[in-house]
Amino acid sequence: MTIEINLLPWREERRARRSKRFFMMLGATALLGLGVGYAVSWHYQQSVEAQQQRIAHIRAESQQLDSVIREVRDLETVREKMLEQLQVFTELQAGRTQTGHVFGGLTRSLVDGVHYTELTRQGDVLSLTGLAESHWQVSNQLRALAASGAFNEPVLSEVEAEGDGERRRFRLSMRQQLPRQEAESSESTEEGS
């Protein structure tokens, strides 16, 4: 009698179990891979959204900063205009007192027989045109202007006979001198600015 041992069903069962375990591991690995892939994708998506939020925040802050810069530029423009206006007002105020000083000096120094016909001023240089009856009056007028204290030494540029030779037309130029209190106050404002 021979005994027959059939090993095939045991091997088939083992092979079936191994196949089942392999497919289960393959399925678990696939699920794990899908989970890891989803997690990595979700992480990158969150990073992209966070970066987009940062960019949106930076853009909003940049726009706000641009509007502040525009406001500052507008304020600087307004400041410059106001400083220019202040300078004009200061010059007008100084010119007002200087004009009074000039006309006062011209009036006090006017010699009999001399008439002024034209006066121009550029800065502190005065150009004066006048008529006199004689050369002596022109000379006396120059001395009177120099002695007035309102002007520096006048410079005679032209004397010519007018009409029948009885009158003399003369032109001279001179620098005006500020009164002492104005000169001191203008020096202190220049040092302050």
C-alpha positions as CSV (number, residue, x, y, z in Angstrom):
1,M,0.0,0.0,0.0
2,T,1.2,3.1,-0.9
3,I,0.4,6.3,0.8
4,E,-0.1,9.2,-1.3
5,I,0.5,12.7,0.1
6,N,-1.1,15.5,-1.7
7,L,0.9,18.7,-1.1
8,L,-0.8,20.7,-3.8
9,P,-3.8,22.1,-1.8
10,W,-1.5,23.4,0.9
11,R,0.7,25.1,-1.6
12,E,-2.2,26.5,-3.4
13,E,-3.6,27.9,-0.2
14,R,-0.3,29.4,0.7
15,R,0.0,30.9,-2.8
16,A,-3.6,32.2,-2.6
17,R,-2.8,33.8,0.9
18,R,0.4,35.3,-0.5
19,S,-1.4,36.7,-3.5
20,K,-4.2,38.0,-1.3
21,R,-1.6,39.6,1.1
22,F,0.3,41.1,-1.9
23,F,-2.8,42.6,-3.4
24,M,-3.8,43.9,0.0
25,M,-0.3,45.4,0.5
26,L,-0.5,46.8,-3.0
27,G,-3.9,48.3,-2.3
28,A,-2.7,49.7,1.1
29,T,0.5,51.1,-0.6
30,A,-1.7,52.7,-3.3
31,L,-4.0,54.2,-0.7
32,L,-1.0,55.4,1.3
33,G,0.5,56.9,-1.9
34,L,-2.7,58.6,-2.7
35,G,-3.0,59.9,0.8
36,V,0.6,61.2,0.8
37,G,0.1,62.7,-2.7
38,Y,-3.1,64.4,-1.5
39,A,-1.3,65.7,1.6
40,V,1.6,67.0,-0.5
41,S,-0.9,68.6,-2.9
42,W,-2.9,70.1,-0.1
43,H,0.3,71.4,1.5
44,Y,1.4,73.1,-1.7
45,Q,-2.1,74.4,-2.3
46,Q,-2.0,76.0,1.2
47,S,1.5,77.4,0.5
48,V,0.3,78.9,-2.7
49,E,-2.8,80.4,-1.1
50,A,-0.7,81.8,1.7
51,Q,1.8,83.3,-0.8
52,Q,-1.2,84.8,-2.7
53,Q,-2.5,86.3,0.5
54,R,1.0,87.8,1.2
55,I,1.1,89.2,-2.3
56,A,-2.4,90.7,-2.0
57,H,-1.4,92.2,1.3
58,I,1.8,93.6,-0.1
59,R,-0.1,95.1,-3.1
60,A,-2.6,96.7,-0.8
61,E,0.1,98.1,1.4
62,S,2.0,99.3,-1.7
63,Q,-1.1,101.1,-3.0
64,Q,-1.6,102.6,0.4
65,L,2.1,103.7,0.4
66,D,1.7,105.1,-3.1
67,S,-1.2,107.2,-2.0
68,V,0.7,108.4,1.0
69,I,3.7,109.3,-1.2
70,R,1.3,111.2,-3.5
71,E,-0.1,113.1,-0.5
72,V,3.5,113.9,0.6
73,R,4.4,115.1,-2.9
74,D,1.2,117.2,-3.0
75,L,2.0,118.6,0.5
76,E,5.6,119.4,-0.7
77,T,4.2,121.2,-3.7
78,V,1.9,123.2,-1.5
79,R,4.8,123.9,0.9
80,E,7.0,125.1,-2.0
81,K,4.2,127.3,-3.2
82,M,3.6,128.7,0.2
83,L,7.3,129.4,0.7
84,E,7.4,131.1,-2.7
85,Q,4.4,133.2,-1.6
86,L,6.1,134.0,1.7
87,Q,9.2,135.0,-0.1
88,V,7.1,137.3,-2.4
89,F,5.4,138.8,0.6
90,T,8.7,139.3,2.4
91,E,10.1,141.0,-0.7
92,L,7.0,143.1,-1.1
93,Q,7.2,144.1,2.6
94,A,10.9,145.0,2.3
95,G,10.2,146.7,-1.0
96,R,7.5,148.8,0.6
97,T,9.8,150.2,3.2
98,Q,12.6,150.5,0.7
99,T,10.4,152.4,-1.7
100,G,9.5,154.9,1.1
101,H,13.2,155.2,2.0
102,V,14.2,155.8,-1.6
103,F,11.5,158.5,-2.3
104,G,12.3,160.1,1.1
105,G,16.0,160.2,0.2
106,L,15.3,161.6,-3.3
107,T,12.9,164.3,-1.9
108,R,15.3,165.4,0.9
109,S,18.2,165.6,-1.5
110,L,16.5,167.5,-4.4
111,V,18.3,170.7,-5.3
112,D,16.4,173.8,-6.6
113,G,16.2,173.8,-10.4
114,V,16.5,170.0,-10.8
115,H,13.5,167.8,-11.9
116,Y,13.5,164.0,-12.0
117,T,11.8,162.6,-15.1
118,E,12.4,158.9,-14.8
119,L,13.4,156.5,-12.0
120,T,13.9,152.7,-12.4
121,R,15.1,150.2,-9.8
122,Q,16.5,146.7,-10.4
123,G,17.3,145.1,-7.1
124,D,19.1,147.8,-5.1
125,V,20.5,149.7,-8.2
126,L,18.6,152.9,-9.0
127,S,18.8,154.5,-12.5
128,L,17.7,158.2,-12.5
129,T,17.1,160.6,-15.3
130,G,16.5,164.3,-14.7
131,L,16.6,167.8,-16.0
132,A,18.7,170.6,-14.6
133,E,19.1,174.3,-15.6
134,S,22.9,174.2,-15.4
135,H,25.9,172.0,-14.9
136,W,26.3,173.4,-11.4
137,Q,22.9,172.1,-10.4
138,V,23.8,168.6,-11.7
139,S,27.0,168.7,-9.7
140,N,25.1,170.0,-6.6
141,Q,22.5,167.2,-7.1
142,L,25.2,164.5,-7.2
143,R,26.7,165.9,-3.9
144,A,23.3,166.1,-2.2
145,L,22.5,162.5,-3.2
146,A,25.9,161.3,-1.8
147,A,25.3,163.2,1.4
148,S,21.7,162.0,1.9
149,G,22.8,158.7,3.5
150,A,20.1,156.9,1.5
151,F,22.4,156.1,-1.4
152,N,25.9,155.1,-2.2
153,E,28.1,157.5,-4.3
154,P,26.1,158.2,-7.5
155,V,27.8,157.6,-10.8
156,L,26.9,160.1,-13.5
157,S,26.7,158.4,-16.9
158,E,25.5,161.1,-19.3
159,V,24.9,164.8,-19.4
160,E,23.5,166.4,-22.6
161,A,22.1,169.8,-23.6
162,E,18.4,169.7,-24.4
163,G,16.4,172.1,-26.6
164,D,18.0,175.5,-27.0
165,G,20.9,174.6,-24.6
166,E,19.3,176.1,-21.5
167,R,18.5,172.8,-19.8
168,R,20.7,169.7,-19.2
169,R,19.4,166.2,-19.3
170,F,21.4,163.9,-17.0
171,R,21.5,160.2,-16.2
172,L,23.0,158.6,-13.2
173,S,23.0,155.3,-11.3
174,M,23.5,154.5,-7.6
175,R,22.9,151.8,-5.1
176,Q,20.5,152.4,-2.4
177,Q,21.5,151.8,1.2
178,L,19.1,150.2,3.6
179,P,18.4,152.1,6.9
180,R,20.4,150.6,9.7
181,Q,17.5,148.9,11.5
182,E,16.3,147.3,8.2
183,A,19.8,146.2,7.3
184,E,20.2,144.6,10.7
185,S,16.8,142.9,10.5
186,S,17.4,141.6,6.9
187,E,20.8,140.2,7.9
188,S,19.3,138.4,10.9
189,T,16.5,136.9,8.7
190,E,19.1,135.8,6.1
191,E,21.2,134.1,8.9
192,G,18.1,132.5,10.3
193,S,17.1,130.9,6.9
